[in-house]
Amino acid sequence: MTESGQQRPLLLGCGILHKEIGFLIEKNGWPLETHFLDSSLHIDFGKLSIALTGALHQHDNRDTIVFYGACHPLMEKILATAGTFRTEGQNCVEMLLGHEQFSSELEQGAFFLLEEWAHRWERIVTATFGTNVEIIRELYQGDRSYLLGINTPCSGDFREEAEQAGKLVGLPLRWVDISLDHLETVLQEAIDRKAERPLCPM
């Protein structure tokens, strides 16, 4: 609740950067509450649609900002139906790195690895592509040339998990240290936009 007794706006979305978002909310004193969904939902469009639609319906009386990229082919339709919008960016990695660095690494063949994914990498990969290691490596090496581990100021030590991820897909591991400046800007712009566009009834 705000000081006036009104409910705070709700940031609802992927939990992949929940530590970073929590840090920025505290740092900036943003009047936001959060509801994070499982960060592996993007590998199953059906489950993602059900989870996101259900969460939006659960909070249909709230001023809601959605923290997602274009992670579902019907994302914009889902959000329009709920009378809300999402943060700007193709995906969470672009929001974190900024468009220029994201595009540069992507062009060089990066497959991005965040801490949340590293801890569940084998489960996520095998759920998506099966358990045949040769097929997994063939798929990843087909258009990717390295795994890029992304460290943020909120990251724990996930070096061992990242090395195991690289071995599973047969890609060399590189690292990059990233500030939260781009993510902070994306979130601030979304908060400002919500302030100009209050609750739209479903």
N, C-alpha and C positions, 0 to 999 in steps of 0.2 A: 504493500500500500504506500502511496505517496503521503506527504504531510497533509494534503487536503482530503485524504480519505479515499481517493480514487485508486483503482488498481493500476499498477505500473504496466507499461507495454511489455509484451512477452516476445522474447527471441526464441523461436522454435526452429529446430533443424538438426542437421547432422552433428553428432558428438565428436567428430574427428579432431576438432581443435577446442574441445571443451575447456582444457586447462588455460589455453591462450586467451580464449574469450572471457573466462572468469577473471583472469588477471587484468584484462583491459577494462572490464566493467568496474572492478574495484579501483583501479588506477584513476579512471576518469570520473568516478562517481555517477556513472550512467544509471538512470532510474529504470533498470531492466530486470525482469525475471527471466529465467531460462527453462526450457524443456528440450532436452537433447535426445535424439533417436540414435539407434545403433549405427555405428559408422560403416558397417559392412552391408547395409541395405542396398547400396548402389549396384551390387552385383546381381540383384534380382529385382527387375522392374515391378513385378507383381507385388512382392513384399513391400517394396518402397512405396508404391502407390497406396497400398492398404494402410501402412503405418502413418504416412504423412497425412492422408485424407482423414484417418481416424483422429489423429492428434489435432488437426485443424478443427474438426467438428467438436472435439472435446472442449476446445477453447474458443468456440465461435462467438462468445460474448466479450472477447478480449481484443484490444489493439495488438495485432500480431505482425511481427517481421519474421520472414522465413530465411534461415541461414542455409542455403543450398545453392549449388551451381545449376547448370543445365543437366542434371543427373538423371532425368527421366524424360523420354520423348514428349510426354504430355505435361511437363512441369508447369508451363505457363497457363495451360487450361485448368489444371488443378488449383493453382493459386488464384486465377481469375474467378473461379467458382466460389472460392472461399473469401473473395473480396480483399485479397492482400497481395503482397509482392515479395520478391526475394532479393537478397544481396546481389550486387553487380559482380559478375565474373563467370567465366566458363566453368570453373570448379574451385574447390577449396584451395588447391595448390596455387592457382593463379591469384586468388585473393591474398594468399600469404606472400608469394614471391613478387607480385606485381606483373603486369602483362609483359613487359620487356624481357625480364629475366626468365619468366616462365616460357615464353616463346623461344628464346635463345637455347635454353636447355632442351626443350622439346625437339627443336630442329637438329640438335646434336645427337639425339637418340636417347634421351633420359627417360627412365621409368621412375617416377617419384615415389619415395618411401617415407611416410610419416610414422612417428612413434606408435600411434594407436594401431596402425596396420601391421607394423613390424611384430608386435606381440602376438598377432593372430594370423600371420602371413600364410603359414602352411595350410591352416584350415580354410582360409579364404580362397587361396589358389586352387586347392584340390576340390573345393565345393564348386568352383567355376569351371575348371578344366579337367577334372578327374585326377587319378593318382599315378598315371603313367608319366614318370619323370622325363623320358625322352620327348614325349609330346609336349609337356609343359615347357621344356627348354626350347623346343622348335618354335613354339608360338611366341615366346618372349623374345627370342633372338631373331625372329623374322624381321622385326622393324625397330627393335630397341637395341642399343649398344652398351648401356650401363645402367646400374641402379643408383639413384641419387638419394642418399640419406639426408633428410632435412632436420637440422637442429634449430630449435627456437630457444629463447631464454627460459621457456617453461619445460623444455624437454628433460627427461631423465636420461640415464645411460642405457641406450638400447643398441650399443655397438654389436654385442654378441648376437642379438636377434637379427640385426641387419646383415651381418656376415652370413648367417644361416640362410636368410632370404636370398642373398646373392648366389649362394651355392645351389639352392634348389632350382633357380631359374637359369643358372649358368652364366650370369652376367657379373662383370667387375663392379665393385662398390666404390662410389665416390661420396664425398660429404660436402655439405655447404651449411654455413651458419647464417641464419636469417634473423633480422629484427622483426618486430611486430608492427612496423610503421605502415606497411601496405594494408594489413588486416585492420588496423586501427582506423585507417581512412575509409575503408569499405564499410565498416560498421557505423562510423560516425555519419557517413552519407545516408545510410539506411535509416538511422535514427532521425536525422534531420528531415528526410522525406516523409517518415511516419508522422512527425510533428505537423507537417503541412497537409497530411492526408489521414485524418482520423478514421475510426472504425467504419468499415463498409459492411452493411448487413449481408449475410449469406442469402 
